[in-house]
Amino acid sequence: MIPAPFDYVAPTSVEEALAALKQHGDDAKILAGGQSLLPVLRMRLNAPEMIIDLGRIDALRGIRDEGDAIVIGAMTPHSVVGADPLVREHALLVSRAVAELADAQIRHRGTFGGALAHADPAGDLGGPARALDAQFVIAGPSGTRTVSADEFFVDLFETAISEDELLTEVRIPKHTGWGAHHEKLVRVAHQWPICAVAATARVENGTIADVAIGLANMGSTPLRARGVEEELRGRPATEEVVRAASARAAEGANPPSDLNGSAEYRNHVVTVMCRRAVLAAVQGAGA
Ligand SMILES: Cc1cc2nc3c(=O)[nH]c(=O)nc-3n(C[C@H](O)[C@H](O)[C@H](O)COP(=O)(O)OP(=O)(O)OC[C@H]3O[C@@H](n4cnc5c(N)ncnc54)[C@H](O)[C@@H]3O)c2cc1C
């Protein structure tokens, strides 16, 4: 299907983009890589009058080291994030998740910030963002504010970004030396996850010194498996311990039921996936 007619601007700075957002209000929509927005427009699920393309704003692209954090520009394509050595060294969980996100063409066009701003609960990046305590930098008419991953994801396809704001970058606290694994359940390759577990862990002398676990498609937003984390911290990094703790993976979850699986199925399978993800993460951390 062909989208409804719209006007188009391609600003070259964040300030110009914010001015366009202010001018057009809720008649405007931001375009990043277009991998989620264009299907929505083509299916006429949304018909904005103005498209504001962020593709010419160089300041929104790139990855830098800021001491205690790695900062990823919102318009950085998935393929660049996935290949970046800084991300691999300090936020391995992100590298692991991006490697499994969609296919090479979508990773080439789709952006890190676009995927997170889209806030599909089945998206592969929400779990790692929650697990790594990512900070979201949002620019608006009265300046810039930063929100935590816990506050950023509000509901299904809804984030803390207001209509007159845009996401500029994502700051990921360094998790240097942590092992990481992204366990994604799909029926066929390159699909959105039926559910996914993103686990990262630090191991000292065979003990799980710290661990963080994010879940995708287990509720209307990405979740944190805090019960499992609590049970694992300070415990030996053995299969027995990880298996027992992973039984709590669905605590507080409210997964959907659909053609890929019932909520009951997801509540069960996430415990198995959590065990696999945590075991791989602790092994990667040297257990
Ligand atoms: C066939 C297919 C399979 C896919 N499979 C997966 C998968 O397995 N896992 C997965 O995680 N994703 C998957 N995706 C989605 C992919 O990750 C997209 O890149 C992502 O959802 C959107 O990123 P984008 O840059 O293309 O954003 P766009 O589609 O351009 O924008 C998405 C939404 O975010 C808003 N937005 C974008 N950038 C900003 C910003 N900086 N500030 C404020 N709002 C913004 C837009 O207005 C729009 O509402 C798939 C997509 C397709 C088409």
The ligand as a Tripos MOL2 file, in Angstrom:
@<TRIPOS>MOLECULE
LIG
   53    58     1     0     0
SMALL
NO_CHARGES

@<TRIPOS>ATOM
      1 C1         11.2560   -7.1960    8.6940 C.3       1 LIG1
      2 C2         11.7340   -6.5410    9.9530 C.ar      1 LIG1
      3 C3         12.2290   -7.3250   10.9750 C.ar      1 LIG1
      4 C4         12.6760   -6.7360   12.1510 C.ar      1 LIG1
      5 N1         13.1350   -7.5560   13.1390 N.ar      1 LIG1
      6 C5         13.5320   -7.0070   14.2990 C.ar      1 LIG1
      7 C6         14.0260   -7.8470   15.3460 C.ar      1 LIG1
      8 O1         14.1430   -9.0650   15.2300 O.2       1 LIG1
      9 N2         14.3710   -7.2520   16.5120 N.ar      1 LIG1
     10 C7         14.2930   -5.8890   16.6900 C.ar      1 LIG1
     11 O2         14.6200   -5.3970   17.7690 O.2       1 LIG1
     12 N3         13.8680   -5.0770   15.7040 N.ar      1 LIG1
     13 C8         13.4920   -5.6050   14.5180 C.ar      1 LIG1
     14 N4         13.0620   -4.7750   13.5160 N.ar      1 LIG1
     15 C9         12.9700   -3.3200   13.7530 C.3       1 LIG1
     16 C10        14.3130   -2.6110   13.5940 C.3       1 LIG1
     17 O3         15.0710   -2.7880   14.7920 O.3       1 LIG1
     18 C11        14.1410   -1.1030   13.4030 C.3       1 LIG1
     19 O4         15.4130   -0.5850   13.0950 O.3       1 LIG1
     20 C12        13.6230   -0.3380   14.5680 C.3       1 LIG1
     21 O5         12.4250   -0.8640   15.0670 O.3       1 LIG1
     22 C13        13.3190    1.1240   14.2310 C.3       1 LIG1
     23 O6         14.4900    1.8060   13.9850 O.3       1 LIG1
     24 P1         14.5350    2.8500   12.8120 P.3       1 LIG1
     25 O7         15.8280    3.5810   12.9520 O.co2     1 LIG1
     26 O8         14.2730    2.1980   11.5330 O.co2     1 LIG1
     27 O9         13.3730    3.8790   13.2200 O.3       1 LIG1
     28 P2         12.1080    4.4190   12.4130 P.3       1 LIG1
     29 O10        11.3380    3.2910   11.8150 O.co2     1 LIG1
     30 O11        12.5080    5.5190   11.5210 O.co2     1 LIG1
     31 O12        11.2980    5.0420   13.6490 O.3       1 LIG1
     32 C14        10.6360    4.2100   14.5780 C.3       1 LIG1
     33 C15         9.8180    5.0840   15.5500 C.3       1 LIG1
     34 O13        10.6780    5.7700   16.4600 O.3       1 LIG1
     35 C16        10.5460    7.1890   16.3270 C.3       1 LIG1
     36 N5         11.9050    7.7230   16.4150 N.ar      1 LIG1
     37 C17        12.9650    7.2970   15.7070 C.ar      1 LIG1
     38 N6         14.0770    7.9450   16.0890 N.ar      1 LIG1
     39 C18        13.7090    8.8150   17.0540 C.ar      1 LIG1
     40 C19        14.4180    9.7440   17.8590 C.ar      1 LIG1
     41 N7         15.7440    9.9270   17.7450 N.pl3     1 LIG1
     42 N8         13.7310   10.4720   18.7740 N.ar      1 LIG1
     43 C20        12.3820   10.2980   18.9070 C.ar      1 LIG1
     44 N9         11.6680    9.4050   18.1860 N.ar      1 LIG1
     45 C21        12.3210    8.6800   17.2700 C.ar      1 LIG1
     46 C22         9.8700    7.4190   14.9680 C.3       1 LIG1
     47 O14         9.1170    8.6060   14.9410 O.3       1 LIG1
     48 C23         8.9930    6.1790   14.8680 C.3       1 LIG1
     49 O15         7.8210    6.3540   15.6010 O.3       1 LIG1
     50 C24        12.6310   -5.3230   12.3230 C.ar      1 LIG1
     51 C25        12.1440   -4.5160   11.2830 C.ar      1 LIG1
     52 C26        11.6940   -5.1150   10.1070 C.ar      1 LIG1
     53 C27        11.1960   -4.2310    9.0000 C.3       1 LIG1
@<TRIPOS>BOND
     1     1     2 1
     2     2     3 ar
     3     2    52 ar
     4     3     4 ar
     5     4     5 ar
     6     4    50 ar
     7     5     6 ar
     8     6     7 ar
     9     6    13 1
    10     7     8 2
    11     7     9 ar
    12     9    10 ar
    13    10    11 2
    14    10    12 ar
    15    12    13 ar
    16    13    14 ar
    17    14    15 1
    18    14    50 ar
    19    15    16 1
    20    16    17 1
    21    16    18 1
    22    18    19 1
    23    18    20 1
    24    20    21 1
    25    20    22 1
    26    22    23 1
    27    23    24 1
    28    24    25 2
    29    24    26 1
    30    24    27 1
    31    27    28 1
    32    28    29 2
    33    28    30 1
    34    28    31 1
    35    31    32 1
    36    32    33 1
    37    33    34 1
    38    33    48 1
    39    34    35 1
    40    35    36 1
    41    35    46 1
    42    36    37 ar
    43    36    45 ar
    44    37    38 ar
    45    38    39 ar
    46    39    40 ar
    47    39    45 ar
    48    40    41 1
    49    40    42 ar
    50    42    43 ar
    51    43    44 ar
    52    44    45 ar
    53    46    47 1
    54    46    48 1
    55    48    49 1
    56    50    51 ar
    57    51    52 ar
    58    52    53 1
@<TRIPOS>SUBSTRUCTURE
     1 LIG1         1 GROUP 0 **** ****
